[in-house]
Amino acid sequence: MPHTNRRVFLKQYREGMPSPEDFGIEDSEITDVPAGQVVVKVDKLSMDAWIRTTLTPGSFHETAGLGATIRALGVGQVVESASDALAVGEWVYGLLSAQTHALLPAAGLTKLDLSNSLQPRDFVGPLGVTTGLTAWVGLIAVAEVQAGDLVLVSGAAGAVGSMVVQLAKARGARVIGIAGGPDKCRYLIETLGADVAIDYKNADVAAEVARAAPAGINVFFDNVGGEILDIALENLAPAGGRVAICGAISQYSDMDNVRGPAKYLRLAERNASMKGFVVSHHAARFPEAKAEIAALMRDGKITLPEHLVEGIDHFAEALLLLFAGGHTGNMLVQP
Ligand SMILES: NC(=O)c1ccc[n+]([C@@H]2O[C@H](COP(=O)([O-])OP(=O)(O)OC[C@H]3O[C@@H](n4cnc5c(N)ncnc54)[C@H](OP(=O)(O)O)[C@@H]3O)[C@@H](O)[C@H]2O)c1
C-alpha cells in the first residue's frame, strides 16, 4: 500500500538564525518497504534546540545535508511492516524526522511500553529522552541534587527546565527559576511550584539571584549559557556547588564565537565543580529515571504543558519559535 509522505528538508545554510525560506517541503510516495524496515505514521515530533545546531556546517549533532529531511525525535505508529520485530499498530519512538511518514529500519526504533496508562505523547514529554530524562540526568546523575539544596535553573519555563523545577522540588530542594517575561514567571511559581522566579528580560538578574540566594546556590542547571552562567558562578555557595551544563541556547546562533564563562575561577575558590553531559551517555540510568518520573506522574506531581503546532508545513516556524521563547513547557509538532 503506497503512503504519501510530506517532508521538510534543508534548502540552504545560513549564518546566524535560520529563516523559513531555508526550508523546503516536498511530497513523495513510499511504495516499497524493504525487508527489516517499517513505515511509521509520525504522530508527534519533539522540537529540540539541538535541531537548530544541525542546520549549520560543523555541527556536533551532525550537520544536515542540503536536501536532507530535518532530523527530529518523535513518536508514531507502525502502519506497514516488513520486520518481525514490529507489527502494524505498534507505537515507537526514534529519529522519525520532519515528515508525516518515516521509512526506517525497525532495529533503530524503540517500542513504547504503554502499560500503566502511559500515552505515546508522554515519551516526547515527561518521559522523553530530550525532556524529562535530560532533566533527570542533569539534576540527579550529574549535579547530584540533595534535599535542602538551593537549585538555580535557567530556561526554567521550557521543556527541560519545567521538568528540572519539578524534579528538584520532589527531591526536597528549593528552586529559583529564570525565564523570560511575567507570564512565564507566574507559570514557574503557580504551576510548577518554584520558590522564586526571575524574569531575565525585565529584571537585574545578578541582583535578583544574589537577593534570592544570600548563602549561595548549591546547584546550577544551565540551559542558556552566556551571561547567566557567569551570574550563577558568581553566586555559588562557599563550598561544594555543582554546575550542570545541559545546554547554552543563547549561544547556538554563533557557534564559532561562543561566550565562555569569565567567572570560572569561582569554581576553584569555592571548591565547586562544573560538568557537562550528553543525555544519551547516561542511558544506563534511564530505567531508574523513568521509574521516578512515572511515579511522580501517577501521584500528580508532574505537569508539562504542551505547545502543539499542527501540520508538518509549520515545522520551521515551530523551530524558530523555540528560539524566540514563544512557548511555555514542551513544544511539539503534530505532522
Ligand atoms: N545535554 C543534553 O543532552 C541535552 C538534551 C536535551 C536538551 N538540551 C538542552 O536543554 C536546553 C533546553 O532545551 P529545550 O528543548 O527544553 O528547549 P526549551 O527550554 O523548551 O526552549 C528554549 C527556551 O530557551 C529560552 N531562550 C531562548 N533563547 C534564549 C536566550 N538567548 N537567552 C535566554 N533564554 C533563551 C526561551 O525561553 P525564555 O522565553 O525564557 O527566553 C525558550 O523557550 C537547550 O539548551 C538544549 O540544548 C541538552
PDBQT file of the ligand as one rigid body, heavy atoms in Angstrom, charges set to zero:
ROOT
HETATM    1  N1  LIG A 401      22.803  17.896  27.273  1.00  0.00    +0.000 N 
HETATM    2  C1  LIG A 401      21.848  17.222  26.672  1.00  0.00    +0.000 C 
HETATM    3  O1  LIG A 401      21.947  16.010  26.461  1.00  0.00    +0.000 OA
HETATM    4  C2  LIG A 401      20.594  17.958  26.253  1.00  0.00    +0.000 A 
HETATM    5  C3  LIG A 401      19.456  17.245  25.834  1.00  0.00    +0.000 A 
HETATM    6  C4  LIG A 401      18.295  17.973  25.514  1.00  0.00    +0.000 A 
HETATM    7  C5  LIG A 401      18.291  19.364  25.601  1.00  0.00    +0.000 A 
HETATM    8  N2  LIG A 401      19.446  20.004  25.975  1.00  0.00    +0.000 N 
HETATM    9  C6  LIG A 401      19.476  21.466  26.122  1.00  0.00    +0.000 C 
HETATM   10  O2  LIG A 401      18.456  21.836  27.024  1.00  0.00    +0.000 OA
HETATM   11  C7  LIG A 401      18.120  23.202  26.782  1.00  0.00    +0.000 C 
HETATM   12  C8  LIG A 401      16.606  23.351  26.781  1.00  0.00    +0.000 C 
HETATM   13  O3  LIG A 401      16.106  22.687  25.636  1.00  0.00    +0.000 OA
HETATM   14  P1  LIG A 401      14.548  22.504  25.389  1.00  0.00    +0.000 P 
HETATM   15  O4  LIG A 401      14.406  21.645  24.191  1.00  0.00    +0.000 OA
HETATM   16  O5  LIG A 401      13.891  22.120  26.649  1.00  0.00    +0.000 OA
HETATM   17  O6  LIG A 401      14.093  23.944  24.954  1.00  0.00    +0.000 OA
HETATM   18  P2  LIG A 401      13.058  24.865  25.701  1.00  0.00    +0.000 P 
HETATM   19  O7  LIG A 401      13.659  25.216  27.029  1.00  0.00    +0.000 OA
HETATM   20  O8  LIG A 401      11.700  24.272  25.669  1.00  0.00    +0.000 OA
HETATM   21  O9  LIG A 401      13.024  26.142  24.779  1.00  0.00    +0.000 OA
HETATM   22  C9  LIG A 401      14.068  27.000  24.739  1.00  0.00    +0.000 C 
HETATM   23  C10 LIG A 401      13.845  28.198  25.695  1.00  0.00    +0.000 C 
HETATM   24  O10 LIG A 401      15.084  28.850  25.839  1.00  0.00    +0.000 OA
HETATM   25  C11 LIG A 401      14.857  30.200  26.121  1.00  0.00    +0.000 C 
HETATM   26  N3  LIG A 401      15.797  31.024  25.338  1.00  0.00    +0.000 N 
HETATM   27  C12 LIG A 401      15.918  31.061  24.001  1.00  0.00    +0.000 A 
HETATM   28  N4  LIG A 401      16.902  31.924  23.646  1.00  0.00    +0.000 NA
HETATM   29  C13 LIG A 401      17.378  32.432  24.813  1.00  0.00    +0.000 A 
HETATM   30  C14 LIG A 401      18.378  33.386  25.116  1.00  0.00    +0.000 A 
HETATM   31  N5  LIG A 401      19.104  33.970  24.164  1.00  0.00    +0.000 N 
HETATM   32  N6  LIG A 401      18.614  33.652  26.430  1.00  0.00    +0.000 NA
HETATM   33  C15 LIG A 401      17.896  33.080  27.401  1.00  0.00    +0.000 A 
HETATM   34  N7  LIG A 401      16.930  32.173  27.173  1.00  0.00    +0.000 NA
HETATM   35  C16 LIG A 401      16.673  31.861  25.883  1.00  0.00    +0.000 A 
HETATM   36  C17 LIG A 401      13.407  30.530  25.716  1.00  0.00    +0.000 C 
HETATM   37  O11 LIG A 401      12.686  30.775  26.911  1.00  0.00    +0.000 OA
HETATM   38  P3  LIG A 401      12.530  32.262  27.500  1.00  0.00    +0.000 P 
HETATM   39  O12 LIG A 401      11.223  32.765  26.986  1.00  0.00    +0.000 OA
HETATM   40  O13 LIG A 401      12.569  32.026  28.955  1.00  0.00    +0.000 OA
HETATM   41  O14 LIG A 401      13.666  33.060  26.951  1.00  0.00    +0.000 OA
HETATM   42  C18 LIG A 401      12.925  29.230  25.087  1.00  0.00    +0.000 C 
HETATM   43  O15 LIG A 401      11.572  28.975  25.421  1.00  0.00    +0.000 OA
HETATM   44  C19 LIG A 401      18.816  23.606  25.493  1.00  0.00    +0.000 C 
HETATM   45  O16 LIG A 401      19.982  24.334  25.793  1.00  0.00    +0.000 OA
HETATM   46  C20 LIG A 401      19.181  22.273  24.879  1.00  0.00    +0.000 C 
HETATM   47  O17 LIG A 401      20.278  22.364  24.006  1.00  0.00    +0.000 OA
HETATM   48  C21 LIG A 401      20.577  19.321  26.296  1.00  0.00    +0.000 A 
ENDROOT
TORSDOF 0
